[in-house]
């Protein structure tokens, strides 16, 4: 059973999205891409049914699963040889809620080696699962060269201040 104090969620009802709110979400999505995440467009590049973005550390993977602006789950899992973002069974951290808060949470998560980084594993929330029907067609967008190191450097500098 997942300890309630380890899974962070935003359960407050979401109001109708305003254009400024969508602009904030767009900016955060751009920040995820600029941070060196690999993006998987599940269901095809033209009209994805879900978007999954991953960032691999040496022994962990940060990732986010976006089903719509109000259904986003961010997580960190241990990276094992057989680990697959679409079938992750455990996490060391997760956050579920509106895109604005979930994307901000993954962008600000301290690097895995930081003393405040989460470490204890628990079962992955069901919201990380992507409908298998959407996995038949996946378009992958890899980060531009140099962006992968940018996230690690940015977080390490911020975390050790």
Number of C-alpha atoms within 10 A of each C-alpha: 5 11 8 8 7 15 18 16 17 14 9 8 9 11 7 7 10 9 9 9 14 14 12 14 19 14 13 19 17 11 15 23 21 17 22 23 24 20 22 22 22 25 20 18 15 9 9 16 18 20 22 23 23 22 21 18 18 9 12 19 20 26 25 27 27 25 21 12 16 19 16 25 29 28 25 28 26 21 18 11 7 7 14 11 19 14 12 19 17 17 23 21 23 26 22 25 23 22 27 20 20 28 25 16 18 20 18 13 18 20 23 22 13 13 11 11 14 19 15 12 16 18 15 21 18 10 15 25 16 20 14 10 10 15 17 10 14 17 16 16 14 16 16 13 9 11 15 20 12 14 20 18 12 15 18 16 11 11 16 10 5
